[in-house]
């Protein structure tokens, strides 16, 4: 789901699925979720405006 640029940006390789979650893993997951929610709200707002006009 990510690429080499992502790994270089955060300075580590992806976590193996069976390994223990670290605080960094949880922080990254939270940040991605918050950003995704913001994008979805913006897209939904634009769609609402377009469809109702």
Secondary structure, 3 states (H helix, E strand, C coil): CCCHHHHHHHCCCCCCCCCCCCHHHHHHHHHHHHHHHHHHHHHHHHHHHHHHC
